[in-house]
Amino acid sequence: MMEINISKDFSKTPGGRFKNEGDFSGEEFREKFLRKRYLEAKSNNEKIKIILDGCFGYPSSFIDESFGGLARDLNDNKIFSDFVFISDEQPGLIEDIKKCIKGK
């Protein structure tokens, strides 16, 4: 299973929605990490583990642009099942991500 640990692989301080709004945006995360690794895992018929713990919080715009943006890019709001999300620190975050992916 492929793994992305956001706090270690990207940033402990995820930013806003777009790159022009500052560092470590959801757009940057989706473009540099998430999309490429997701497509690679999908082509290998693997799930991708996303470790959300270790960050100082997640702006809702970051979550929507990262995960909701990926679903919109791929025109597939069923990608949630392709991930294994780990969040002991903020378990409600997983439901927020699911809503963003499903567009609700």
N, CA, C and O atoms as a printed pandas DataFrame, in Angstrom:
     atom_number atom_name residue_name chain_id  residue_number  x_coord  y_coord  z_coord
0              1         N          MET        A               1    0.847   -1.176    0.000
1              2        CA          MET        A               1    0.000    0.000    0.000
2              3         C          MET        A               1    0.891    1.236    0.000
3              4         O          MET        A               1    1.809    1.359    0.811
4              5         N          MET        A               2    0.608    2.130   -0.906
5              6        CA          MET        A               2    1.338    3.387   -0.960
6              7         C          MET        A               2    0.890    4.266    0.206
7              8         O          MET        A               2   -0.238    4.141    0.682
8              9         N          GLU        A               3    1.775    5.156    0.665
9             10        CA          GLU        A               3    1.463    5.968    1.838
10            11         C          GLU        A               3    1.920    7.402    1.637
11            12         O          GLU        A               3    2.996    7.658    1.096
12            13         N          ILE        A               4    1.086    8.333    2.082
13            14        CA          ILE        A               4    1.466    9.740    2.176
14            15         C          ILE        A               4    1.208   10.172    3.611
15            16         O          ILE        A               4    0.085   10.082    4.107
16            17         N          ASN        A               5    2.248   10.635    4.263
17            18        CA          ASN        A               5    2.134   11.208    5.600
18            19         C          ASN        A               5    2.238   12.718    5.398
19            20         O          ASN        A               5    3.327   13.245    5.172
20            21         N          ILE        A               6    1.114   13.403    5.479
21            22        CA          ILE        A               6    1.082   14.818    5.116
22            23         C          ILE        A               6    2.059   15.638    5.934
23            24         O          ILE        A               6    2.746   16.493    5.376
24            25         N          SER        A               7    2.147   15.410    7.240
25            26        CA          SER        A               7    3.035   16.223    8.082
26            27         C          SER        A               7    4.509   15.989    7.765
27            28         O          SER        A               7    5.322   16.902    7.909
28            29         N          LYS        A               8    4.858   14.796    7.342
29            30        CA          LYS        A               8    6.257   14.482    7.037
30            31         C          LYS        A               8    6.605   14.701    5.567
31            32         O          LYS        A               8    7.698   15.171    5.249
32            33         N          ASP        A               9    5.686   14.366    4.681
33            34        CA          ASP        A               9    5.974   14.440    3.239
34            35         C          ASP        A               9    5.654   15.803    2.634
35            36         O          ASP        A               9    6.172   16.148    1.572
36            37         N          PHE        A              10    4.805   16.576    3.303
37            38        CA          PHE        A              10    4.374   17.851    2.719
38            39         C          PHE        A              10    4.588   19.017    3.685
39            40         O          PHE        A              10    5.467   19.848    3.454
40            41         N          SER        A              11    3.812   19.092    4.746
41            42        CA          SER        A              11    3.948   20.195    5.700
42            43         C          SER        A              11    3.156   19.913    6.970
43            44         O          SER        A              11    2.110   19.264    6.934
44            45         N          LYS        A              12    3.662   20.404    8.081
45            46        CA          LYS        A              12    2.920   20.344    9.348
46            47         C          LYS        A              12    1.877   21.462    9.415
47            48         O          LYS        A              12    1.016   21.464   10.295
48            49         N          THR        A              13    1.961   22.411    8.481
49            50        CA          THR        A              13    1.055   23.555    8.469
50            51         C          THR        A              13    0.389   23.710    7.104
51            52         O          THR        A              13    0.735   24.620    6.351
52            53         N          PRO        A              14   -0.562   22.835    6.776
53            54        CA          PRO        A              14   -1.258   22.974    5.497
54            55         C          PRO        A              14   -1.911   24.352    5.393
55            56         O          PRO        A              14   -2.439   24.888    6.368
56            57         N          GLY        A              15   -1.859   24.903    4.191
57            58        CA          GLY        A              15   -2.357   26.262    3.981
58            59         C          GLY        A              15   -3.761   26.307    3.408
59            60         O          GLY        A              15   -4.591   25.440    3.684
60            61         N          GLY        A              16   -4.010   27.324    2.612
61            62        CA          GLY        A              16   -5.324   27.546    2.032
62            63         C          GLY        A              16   -5.562   26.736    0.772
63            64         O          GLY        A              16   -4.927   25.707    0.539
64            65         N          ARG        A              17   -6.484   27.221   -0.027
65            66        CA          ARG        A              17   -6.921   26.498   -1.219
66            67         C          ARG        A              17   -5.901   26.560   -2.359
67            68         O          ARG        A              17   -5.500   25.524   -2.889
68            69         N          PHE        A              18   -5.484   27.766   -2.736
69            70        CA          PHE        A              18   -4.700   27.947   -3.956
70            71         C          PHE        A              18   -3.256   28.355   -3.677
71            72         O          PHE        A              18   -2.951   28.940   -2.638
72            73         N          LYS        A              19   -2.381   28.038   -4.616
73            74        CA          LYS        A              19   -0.964   28.377   -4.480
74            75         C          LYS        A              19   -0.746   29.875   -4.342
75            76         O          LYS        A              19    0.157   30.304   -3.624
76            77         N          ASN        A              20   -1.559   30.674   -5.017
77            78        CA          ASN        A              20   -1.363   32.126   -4.949
78            79         C          ASN        A              20   -1.801   32.713   -3.603
79            80         O          ASN        A              20   -1.632   33.910   -3.367
80            81         N          GLU        A              21   -2.361   31.882   -2.722
81            82        CA          GLU        A              21   -2.759   32.329   -1.389
82            83         C          GLU        A              21   -1.678   32.070   -0.339
83            84         O          GLU        A              21   -1.820   32.477    0.814
84            85         N          GLY        A              22   -0.605   31.396   -0.735
85            86        CA          GLY        A              22    0.474   31.141    0.207
86            87         C          GLY        A              22    1.020   29.735    0.083
87            88         O          GLY        A              22    0.592   28.950   -0.764
88            89         N          ASP        A              23    1.967   29.437    0.940
89            90        CA          ASP        A              23    2.661   28.148    0.909
90            91         C          ASP        A              23    1.769   27.012    1.377
91            92         O          ASP        A              23    0.828   27.201    2.147
92            93         N          PHE        A              24    2.096   25.830    0.887
93            94        CA          PHE        A              24    1.494   24.564    1.323
94            95         C          PHE        A              24   -0.027   24.515    1.118
95            96         O          PHE        A              24   -0.775   24.073    1.990
96            97         N          SER        A              25   -0.451   24.974   -0.038
97            98        CA          SER        A              25   -1.883   25.010   -0.356
98            99         C          SER        A              25   -2.401   23.628   -0.739
99           100         O          SER        A              25   -1.631   22.719   -1.049
100          101         N          GLY        A              26   -3.705   23.496   -0.710
101          102        CA          GLY        A              26   -4.348   22.271   -1.165
102          103         C          GLY        A              26   -4.070   22.004   -2.638
103          104         O          GLY        A              26   -3.884   20.857   -3.046
104          105         N          GLU        A              27   -4.043   23.060   -3.424
105          106        CA          GLU        A              27   -3.736   22.933   -4.849
106          107         C          GLU        A              27   -2.326   22.363   -5.047
107          108         O          GLU        A              27   -2.125   21.459   -5.858
108          109         N          GLU        A              28   -1.360   22.893   -4.307
109          110        CA          GLU        A              28    0.017   22.411   -4.397
110          111         C          GLU        A              28    0.114   20.946   -3.968
111          112         O          GLU        A              28    0.772   20.146   -4.632
112          113         N          PHE        A              29   -0.537   20.598   -2.866
113          114        CA          PHE        A              29   -0.509   19.218   -2.382
114          115         C          PHE        A              29   -1.100   18.276   -3.428
115          116         O          PHE        A              29   -0.524   17.228   -3.719
116          117         N          ARG        A              30   -2.254   18.651   -3.993
117          118        CA          ARG        A              30   -2.902   17.806   -5.002
118          119         C          ARG        A              30   -2.013   17.642   -6.223
119          120         O          ARG        A              30   -1.852   16.532   -6.730
120          121         N          GLU        A              31   -1.435   18.736   -6.698
121          122        CA          GLU        A              31   -0.622   18.689   -7.917
122          123         C          GLU        A              31    0.716   17.982   -7.716
123          124         O          GLU        A              31    1.137   17.213   -8.580
124          125         N          LYS        A              32    1.389   18.227   -6.600
125          126        CA          LYS        A              32    2.736   17.683   -6.391
126          127         C          LYS        A              32    2.758   16.286   -5.780
127          128         O          LYS        A              32    3.691   15.521   -6.025
128          129         N          PHE        A              33    1.750   15.946   -4.994
129          130        CA          PHE        A              33    1.782   14.678   -4.273
130          131         C          PHE        A              33    0.591   13.780   -4.588
131          132         O          PHE        A              33    0.752   12.665   -5.083
132          133         N          LEU        A              34   -0.586   14.276   -4.296
133          134        CA          LEU        A              34   -1.762   13.420   -4.267
134          135         C          LEU        A              34   -2.122   12.818   -5.620
135          136         O          LEU        A              34   -2.286   11.603   -5.728
136          137         N          ARG        A              35   -2.247   13.632   -6.633
137          138        CA          ARG        A              35   -2.695   13.138   -7.945
138          139         C          ARG        A              35   -1.745   12.080   -8.503
139          140         O          ARG        A              35   -2.180   11.005   -8.916
140          141         N          LYS        A              36   -0.458   12.385   -8.514
141          142        CA          LYS        A              36    0.543   11.460   -9.061
142          143         C          LYS        A              36    0.537   10.132   -8.310
143          144         O          LYS        A              36    0.506    9.065   -8.924
144          145         N          ARG        A              37    0.566   10.200   -7.002
145          146        CA          ARG        A              37    0.612    8.973   -6.201
146          147         C          ARG        A              37   -0.699    8.208   -6.264
147          148         O          ARG        A              37   -0.708    6.977   -6.256
148          149         N          TYR        A              38   -1.809    8.941   -6.327
149          150        CA          TYR        A              38   -3.105    8.274   -6.457
150          151         C          TYR        A              38   -3.165    7.486   -7.769
151          152         O          TYR        A              38   -3.561    6.320   -7.774
152          153         N          LEU        A              39   -2.781    8.107   -8.864
153          154        CA          LEU        A              39   -2.831    7.437  -10.166
154          155         C          LEU        A              39   -1.884    6.244  -10.211
155          156         O          LEU        A              39   -2.200    5.213  -10.804
156          157         N          GLU        A              40   -0.724    6.389   -9.583
157          158        CA          GLU        A              40    0.223    5.280   -9.514
158          159         C          GLU        A              40   -0.351    4.111   -8.713
159          160         O          GLU        A              40   -0.281    2.962   -9.149
160          161         N          ALA        A              41   -0.913    4.404   -7.554
161          162        CA          ALA        A              41   -1.515    3.355   -6.721
162          163         C          ALA        A              41   -2.671    2.690   -7.467
163          164         O          ALA        A              41   -2.813    1.468   -7.442
164          165         N          LYS        A              42   -3.484    3.492   -8.122
165          166        CA          LYS        A              42   -4.638    2.967   -8.857
166          167         C          LYS        A              42   -4.176    2.038   -9.987
167          168         O          LYS        A              42   -4.782    0.991  -10.217
168          169         N          SER        A              43   -3.113    2.417  -10.684
169          170        CA          SER        A              43   -2.615    1.578  -11.783
170          171         C          SER        A              43   -2.029    0.266  -11.271
171          172         O          SER        A              43   -1.966   -0.715  -12.012
172          173         N          ASN        A              44   -1.599    0.242  -10.013
173          174        CA          ASN        A              44   -1.071   -0.980   -9.400
174          175         C          ASN        A              44   -2.139   -1.721   -8.598
175          176         O          ASN        A              44   -1.852   -2.689   -7.894
176          177         N          ASN        A              45   -3.381   -1.241   -8.723
177          178        CA          ASN        A              45   -4.509   -1.854   -8.012
178          179         C          ASN        A              45   -4.285   -1.866   -6.498
179          180         O          ASN        A              45   -4.605   -2.836   -5.811
180          181         N          GLU        A              46   -3.724   -0.757   -5.999
181          182        CA          GLU        A              46   -3.460   -0.599   -4.571
182          183         C          GLU        A              46   -4.322    0.524   -4.013
183          184         O          GLU        A              46   -4.812    1.380   -4.750
184          185         N          LYS        A              47   -4.493    0.501   -2.717
185          186        CA          LYS        A              47   -5.079    1.644   -2.027
186          187         C          LYS        A              47   -3.934    2.562   -1.621
187          188         O          LYS        A              47   -2.770    2.164   -1.624
188          189         N          ILE        A              48   -4.278    3.771   -1.277
189          190        CA          ILE        A              48   -3.267    4.708   -0.820
190          191         C          ILE        A              48   -3.626    5.174    0.586
191          192         O          ILE        A              48   -4.725    5.674    0.827
192          193         N          LYS        A              49   -2.694    5.004    1.501
193          194        CA          LYS        A              49   -2.900    5.391    2.901
194          195         C          LYS        A              49   -2.500    6.853    3.063
195          196         O          LYS        A              49   -1.407    7.259    2.671
196          197         N          ILE        A              50   -3.402    7.634    3.647
197          198        CA          ILE        A              50   -3.142    9.039    3.927
198          199         C          ILE        A              50   -3.131    9.221    5.439
199          200         O          ILE        A              50   -4.151    9.033    6.103
200          201         N          ILE        A              51   -1.978    9.587    5.974
201          202        CA          ILE        A              51   -1.846    9.842    7.411
202          203         C          ILE        A              51   -2.020   11.341    7.634
203          204         O          ILE        A              51   -1.218   12.156    7.176
204          205         N          LEU        A              52   -3.079   11.677    8.341
205          206        CA          LEU        A              52   -3.435   13.071    8.572
206          207         C          LEU        A              52   -2.861   13.619    9.870
207          208         O          LEU        A              52   -2.795   14.836   10.043
208          209         N          ASP        A              53   -2.446   12.757   10.780
209          210        CA          ASP        A              53   -1.931   13.180   12.088
210          211         C          ASP        A              53   -0.590   13.895   11.957
211          212         O          ASP        A              53    0.160   13.683   11.004
212          213         N          GLY        A              54   -0.313   14.748   12.939
213          214        CA          GLY        A              54    0.974   15.431   13.000
214          215         C          GLY        A              54    0.950   16.856   12.484
215          216         O          GLY        A              54    1.949   17.567   12.596
216          217         N          CYS        A              55   -0.167   17.289   11.921
217          218        CA          CYS        A              55   -0.292   18.662   11.435
218          219         C          CYS        A              55   -0.947   19.535   12.506
219          220         O          CYS        A              55   -1.557   19.039   13.453
220          221         N          PHE        A              56   -0.805   20.829   12.331
221          222        CA          PHE        A              56   -1.390   21.788   13.268
222          223         C          PHE        A              56   -2.800   22.193   12.855
223          224         O          PHE        A              56   -3.227   23.316   13.127
224          225         N          GLY        A              57   -3.511   21.307   12.215
225          226        CA          GLY        A              57   -4.867   21.579   11.768
226          227         C          GLY        A              57   -4.946   21.666   10.258
227          228         O          GLY        A              57   -3.934   21.805    9.572
228          229         N          TYR        A              58   -6.159   21.583    9.756
229          230        CA          TYR        A              58   -6.407   21.611    8.314
230          231         C          TYR        A              58   -7.498   22.613    7.994
231          232         O          TYR        A              58   -8.631   22.453    8.448
232          233         N          PRO        A              59   -7.185   23.637    7.227
233          234        CA          PRO        A              59   -8.243   24.515    6.752
234          235         C          PRO        A              59   -9.199   23.724    5.847
235          236         O          PRO        A              59   -8.768   22.865    5.078
236          237         N          SER        A              60  -10.476   24.018    5.947
237          238        CA          SER        A              60  -11.444   23.303    5.111
238          239         C          SER        A              60  -11.152   23.519    3.627
239          240         O          SER        A              60  -11.417   22.639    2.809
240          241         N          SER        A              61  -10.613   24.673    3.281
241          242        CA          SER        A              61  -10.285   24.940    1.872
242          243         C          SER        A              61   -9.157   24.024    1.391
243          244         O          SER        A              61   -9.150   23.609    0.232
244          245         N          PHE        A              62   -8.207   23.708    2.271
245          246        CA          PHE        A              62   -7.135   22.779    1.914
246          247         C          PHE        A              62   -7.709   21.391    1.628
247          248         O          PHE        A              62   -7.365   20.761    0.628
248          249         N          ILE        A              63   -8.582   20.927    2.510
249          250        CA          ILE        A              63   -9.197   19.601    2.362
250          251         C          ILE        A              63  -10.006   19.535    1.072
251          252         O          ILE        A              63   -9.890   18.578    0.305
252          253         N          ASP        A              64  -10.826   20.559    0.838
253          254        CA          ASP        A              64  -11.660   20.542   -0.361
254          255         C          ASP        A              64  -10.828   20.596   -1.627
255          256         O          ASP        A              64  -11.103   19.864   -2.578
256          257         N          GLU        A              65   -9.817   21.450   -1.657
257          258        CA          GLU        A              65   -9.014   21.577   -2.876
258          259         C          GLU        A              65   -8.159   20.341   -3.117
259          260         O          GLU        A              65   -7.941   19.959   -4.267
260          261         N          SER        A              66   -7.675   19.717   -2.062
261          262        CA          SER        A              66   -6.853   18.511   -2.216
262          263         C          SER        A              66   -7.685   17.326   -2.672
263          264         O          SER        A              66   -7.476   16.794   -3.763
264          265         N          PHE        A              67   -8.622   16.918   -1.842
265          266        CA          PHE        A              67   -9.357   15.676   -2.079
266          267         C          PHE        A              67  -10.592   15.892   -2.958
267          268         O          PHE        A              67  -10.849   15.111   -3.874
268          269         N          GLY        A              68  -11.342   16.935   -2.680
269          270        CA          GLY        A              68  -12.465   17.267   -3.552
270          271         C          GLY        A              68  -11.972   17.648   -4.936
271          272         O          GLY        A              68  -12.582   17.289   -5.943
272          273         N          GLY        A              69  -10.865   18.376   -4.980
273          274        CA          GLY        A              69  -10.260   18.766   -6.259
274          275         C          GLY        A              69   -9.819   17.566   -7.075
275          276         O          GLY        A              69   -9.967   17.551   -8.297
276          277         N          LEU        A              70   -9.276   16.560   -6.401
277          278        CA          LEU        A              70   -8.875   15.336   -7.108
278          279         C          LEU        A              70  -10.096   14.642   -7.708
279          280         O          LEU        A              70  -10.064   14.202   -8.857
280          281         N          ALA        A              71  -11.162   14.546   -6.932
281          282        CA          ALA        A              71  -12.392   13.930   -7.436
282          283         C          ALA        A              71  -12.941   14.716   -8.628
283          284         O          ALA        A              71  -13.407   14.126   -9.603
284          285         N          ARG        A              72  -12.885   16.038   -8.548
285          286        CA          ARG        A              72  -13.358   16.865   -9.666
286          287         C          ARG        A              72  -12.452   16.711  -10.879
287          288         O          ARG        A              72  -12.940   16.602  -12.003
288          289         N          ASP        A              73  -11.132   16.701  -10.665
289          290        CA          ASP        A              73  -10.178   16.520  -11.775
290          291         C          ASP        A              73  -10.428   15.217  -12.517
291          292         O          ASP        A              73  -10.398   15.166  -13.746
292          293         N          LEU        A              74  -10.675   14.168  -11.746
293          294        CA          LEU        A              74  -10.858   12.836  -12.330
294          295         C          LEU        A              74  -12.311   12.558  -12.710
295          296         O          LEU        A              74  -12.632   11.512  -13.275
296          297         N          ASN        A              75  -13.180   13.514  -12.390
297          298        CA          ASN        A              75  -14.620   13.349  -12.633
298          299         C          ASN        A              75  -15.124   12.036  -12.033
299          300         O          ASN        A              75  -15.849   11.275  -12.674
300          301         N          ASP        A              76  -14.716   11.794  -10.773
301          302        CA          ASP        A              76  -15.054   10.544  -10.095
302          303         C          ASP        A              76  -15.262   10.817   -8.613
303          304         O          ASP        A              76  -14.297   10.970   -7.865
304          305         N          ASN        A              77  -16.514   10.877   -8.190
305          306        CA          ASN        A              77  -16.775   11.151   -6.781
306          307         C          ASN        A              77  -16.854    9.874   -5.949
307          308         O          ASN        A              77  -17.384    9.885   -4.838
308          309         N          LYS        A              78  -16.326    8.773   -6.487
309          310        CA          LYS        A              78  -16.310    7.502   -5.748
310          311         C          LYS        A              78  -14.899    7.095   -5.340
311          312         O          LYS        A              78  -14.672    5.941   -4.977
312          313         N          ILE        A              79  -13.953    8.022   -5.394
313          314        CA          ILE        A              79  -12.555    7.679   -5.100
314          315         C          ILE        A              79  -12.282    7.478   -3.618
315          316         O          ILE        A              79  -11.218    6.976   -3.256
316          317         N          PHE        A              80  -13.222    7.859   -2.743
317          318        CA          PHE        A              80  -12.996    7.726   -1.301
318          319         C          PHE        A              80  -12.584    6.306   -0.932
319          320         O          PHE        A              80  -11.727    6.118   -0.069
320          321         N          SER        A              81  -13.174    5.319   -1.563
321          322        CA          SER        A              81  -12.873    3.920   -1.234
322          323         C          SER        A              81  -11.473    3.495   -1.677
323          324         O          SER        A              81  -11.011    2.416   -1.306
324          325         N          ASP        A              82  -10.799    4.323   -2.459
325          326        CA          ASP        A              82   -9.433    4.010   -2.892
326          327         C          ASP        A              82   -8.388    4.440   -1.867
327          328         O          ASP        A              82   -7.195    4.182   -2.031
328          329         N          PHE        A              83   -8.855    5.098   -0.809
329          330        CA          PHE        A              83   -7.963    5.603    0.239
330          331         C          PHE        A              83   -8.204    4.878    1.559
331          332         O          PHE        A              83   -9.283    4.344    1.812
332          333         N          VAL        A              84   -7.166    4.878    2.389
333          334        CA          VAL        A              84   -7.284    4.505    3.799
334          335         C          VAL        A              84   -6.779    5.726    4.560
335          336         O          VAL        A              84   -5.590    6.043    4.526
336          337         N          PHE        A              85   -7.683    6.401    5.240
337          338        CA          PHE        A              85   -7.327    7.606    5.978
338          339         C          PHE        A              85   -7.066    7.254    7.438
339          340         O          PHE        A              85   -7.820    6.503    8.056
340          341         N          ILE        A              86   -5.985    7.810    7.974
341          342        CA          ILE        A              86   -5.617    7.623    9.367
342          343         C          ILE        A              86   -5.645    8.995   10.041
343          344         O          ILE        A              86   -4.921    9.908    9.644
344          345         N          SER        A              87   -6.494    9.129   11.069
345          346        CA          SER        A              87   -6.557   10.379   11.815
346          347         C          SER        A              87   -6.998   10.085   13.247
347          348         O          SER        A              87   -8.188   10.115   13.560
348          349         N          ASP        A              88   -6.041    9.806   14.097
349          350        CA          ASP        A              88   -6.339    9.601   15.515
350          351         C          ASP        A              88   -6.565   10.938   16.218
351          352         O          ASP        A              88   -7.337   11.016   17.173
352          353         N          GLU        A              89   -5.894   11.983   15.748
353          354        CA          GLU        A              89   -5.971   13.297   16.385
354          355         C          GLU        A              89   -7.273   14.042   16.060
355          356         O          GLU        A              89   -7.818   14.745   16.911
356          357         N          GLN        A              90   -7.762   13.886   14.841
357          358        CA          GLN        A              90   -8.987   14.564   14.405
358          359         C          GLN        A              90   -9.846   13.595   13.587
359          360         O          GLN        A              90   -9.949   13.751   12.370
360          361         N          PRO        A              91  -10.454   12.612   14.221
361          362        CA          PRO        A              91  -11.190   11.600   13.460
362          363         C          PRO        A              91  -12.325   12.161   12.603
363          364         O          PRO        A              91  -12.665   11.569   11.579
364          365         N          GLY        A              92  -12.915   13.284   12.999
365          366        CA          GLY        A              92  -13.986   13.896   12.211
366          367         C          GLY        A              92  -13.520   14.407   10.855
367          368         O          GLY        A              92  -14.326   14.629    9.952
368          369         N          LEU        A              93  -12.220   14.588   10.725
369          370        CA          LEU        A              93  -11.641   15.059    9.469
370          371         C          LEU        A              93  -11.915   14.088    8.320
371          372         O          LEU        A              93  -12.077   14.503    7.172
372          373         N          ILE        A              94  -11.964   12.816    8.633
373          374        CA          ILE        A              94  -12.195   11.802    7.592
374          375         C          ILE        A              94  -13.586   11.979    6.986
375          376         O          ILE        A              94  -13.749   11.860    5.771
376          377         N          GLU        A              95  -14.567   12.256    7.800
377          378        CA          GLU        A              95  -15.922   12.506    7.284
378          379         C          GLU        A              95  -15.957   13.781    6.443
379          380         O          GLU        A              95  -16.660   13.843    5.434
380          381         N          ASP        A              96  -15.195   14.804    6.860
381          382        CA          ASP        A              96  -15.110   16.034    6.069
382          383         C          ASP        A              96  -14.528   15.751    4.687
383          384         O          ASP        A              96  -15.010   16.278    3.684
384          385         N          ILE        A              97  -13.499   14.925    4.640
385          386        CA          ILE        A              97  -12.879   14.568    3.357
386          387         C          ILE        A              97  -13.879   13.803    2.490
387          388         O          ILE        A              97  -13.988   14.047    1.288
388          389         N          LYS        A              98  -14.591   12.898    3.102
389          390        CA          LYS        A              98  -15.583   12.106    2.356
390          391         C          LYS        A              98  -16.633   13.022    1.718
391          392         O          LYS        A              98  -17.009   12.832    0.561
392          393         N          LYS        A              99  -17.101   14.011    2.476
393          394        CA          LYS        A              99  -18.086   14.955    1.950
394          395         C          LYS        A              99  -17.520   15.762    0.791
395          396         O          LYS        A              99  -18.217   16.009   -0.193
396          397         N          CYS        A             100  -16.266   16.171    0.900
397          398        CA          CYS        A             100  -15.629   16.940   -0.186
398          399         C          CYS        A             100  -15.512   16.100   -1.454
399          400         O          CYS        A             100  -15.764   16.589   -2.555
400          401         N          ILE        A             101  -15.134   14.851   -1.296
401          402        CA          ILE        A             101  -14.986   13.960   -2.448
402          403         C          ILE        A             101  -16.331   13.713   -3.110
403          404         O          ILE        A             101  -16.438   13.710   -4.337
404          405         N          LYS        A             102  -17.333   13.511   -2.312
405          406        CA          LYS        A             102  -18.664   13.189   -2.851
406          407         C          LYS        A             102  -19.406   14.440   -3.314
407          408         O          LYS        A             102  -20.469   14.344   -3.927
408          409         N          GLY        A             103  -18.844   15.615   -3.022
409          410        CA          GLY        A             103  -19.464   16.853   -3.462
410          411         C          GLY        A             103  -20.686   17.244   -2.669
411          412         O          GLY        A             103  -21.614   17.850   -3.204
412          413         N          LYS        A             104  -20.692   16.898   -1.383
413          414        CA          LYS        A             104  -21.863   17.211   -0.536
414          415         C          LYS        A             104  -21.472   18.126    0.590
415          416         O          LYS        A             104  -22.317   18.499    1.404
